[in-house]
Amino acid sequence: MPEESEKVLVFQIERSGDTAVVKCRGRLVAGTTEELYREVKNLLPQTKSVVVDLAELTYVDSTGLGTLVRLYAATRQAGCELKLLHLGKQLRNLLKLTNLLSVFGQVEDQGINIA
């Protein structure tokens, strides 16, 4: 059984110039995604680059994947760049399975550069 801290999504946003780094921990699943989407979208008018660090993410379901797609669309619309860093095996497999890995961009050592 997962620990309580693994059942929820916790994220922290750090700003550095025109870049926002979003560090996620826990599970990106239904019921946990809307606040993340809203907070990141609110950053877009004054941000040129959003980096989502997924090193401490333990699980992503279809709703979480949909949220990443929504963030991709929102950043593109705002003329921003979105980067996903430290993809776990489960998320990387999910992106491959849904053919989104090629949509999001080329895999880099540090993650995926989107847009």
RABEL-V393303 format. One record per residue. N is the residue number from 1. RES is the residue in one small letter. OMEGA is omega in whole degrees, -180 to 180 (NA if undefined). NEAR is the number of other C-alpha atoms within 10 Angstrom. D_FIRST is the distance of its C-alpha to the first C-alpha in Angstrom with 1 decimal. Layout:
N_RES_OMEGA_NEAR_D_FIRST + N_RES_OMEGA_NEAR_D_FIRST
This chain:
1_m_-179_5_0.0 + 2_p_176_6_3.8 + 3_e_-179_8_6.6 + 4_e_-178_8_9.1 + 5_s_179_11_11.5 + 6_e_-177_17_9.8 + 7_k_-175_17_9.8 + 8_v_176_17_13.6 + 9_l_174_20_16.6 + 10_v_178_18_18.9 + 11_f_-179_18_22.2 + 12_q_-180_12_25.4 + 13_i_176_16_28.8 + 14_e_180_11_31.5 + 15_r_175_12_35.1 + 16_s_-176_9_37.6 + 17_g_-180_10_40.8 + 18_d_178_13_40.3 + 19_t_174_19_36.8 + 20_a_177_21_33.5 + 21_v_-179_17_30.4 + 22_v_179_21_27.1 + 23_k_-177_18_24.2 + 24_c_177_20_20.8 + 25_r_178_21_17.4 + 26_g_-174_22_14.0 + 27_r_176_21_13.8 + 28_l_-173_27_17.1 + 29_v_178_20_16.4 + 30_a_180_16_18.3 + 31_g_-179_11_18.9 + 32_t_-167_17_18.8 + 33_t_-171_19_21.7 + 34_e_-180_13_24.8 + 35_e_177_13_25.2 + 36_l_-180_20_24.9 + 37_y_-178_16_27.5 + 38_r_-179_11_29.8 + 39_e_180_13_29.8 + 40_v_180_19_30.5 + 41_k_178_17_33.1 + 42_n_179_10_34.9 + 43_l_-168_18_35.4 + 44_l_-179_22_37.2 + 45_p_-178_11_40.7 + 46_q_-177_13_41.0 + 47_t_177_21_38.9 + 48_k_-178_17_39.9 + 49_s_176_20_36.8 + 50_v_179_26_33.1 + 51_v_179_21_30.7 + 52_v_-179_24_27.0 + 53_d_-175_21_25.1 + 54_l_-175_22_21.7 + 55_a_-176_15_21.0 + 56_e_176_17_17.8 + 57_l_-175_22_16.6 + 58_t_-177_18_13.3 + 59_y_176_19_13.8 + 60_v_175_19_16.8 + 61_d_-177_15_17.3 + 62_s_177_12_20.9 + 63_t_177_16_21.4 + 64_g_177_21_20.6 + 65_l_177_20_23.0 + 66_g_178_15_25.5 + 67_t_177_19_25.3 + 68_l_177_21_26.2 + 69_v_178_15_29.1 + 70_r_177_14_30.2 + 71_l_176_19_30.3 + 72_y_-179_19_32.3 + 73_a_-178_15_34.8 + 74_a_180_18_35.2 + 75_t_177_24_35.9 + 76_r_-179_15_38.3 + 77_q_-180_10_40.1 + 78_a_-180_14_40.4 + 79_g_-179_15_41.8 + 80_c_175_21_39.0 + 81_e_178_19_37.1 + 82_l_177_25_33.3 + 83_k_172_20_31.5 + 84_l_-179_21_27.9 + 85_l_173_20_27.1 + 86_h_177_19_24.6 + 87_l_174_20_23.1 + 88_g_-179_17_20.0 + 89_k_-178_11_20.1 + 90_q_-180_14_18.1 + 91_l_178_20_20.4 + 92_r_178_16_23.5 + 93_n_179_13_22.8 + 94_l_178_17_22.3 + 95_l_177_17_25.6 + 96_k_-178_13_27.3 + 97_l_-177_10_26.2 + 98_t_-179_11_27.6 + 99_n_179_11_30.7 + 100_l_179_14_30.0 + 101_l_180_18_30.1 + 102_s_178_13_33.9 + 103_v_-176_13_34.2 + 104_f_178_19_32.7 + 105_g_-178_14_34.8 + 106_q_176_12_35.1 + 107_v_177_16_32.3 + 108_e_178_11_33.3 + 109_d_-176_8_32.1 + 110_q_-177_12_30.6 + 111_g_179_20_29.1 + 112_i_175_22_30.8 + 113_n_-177_16_33.9 + 114_i_178_21_34.2 + 115_a_NA_15_37.6
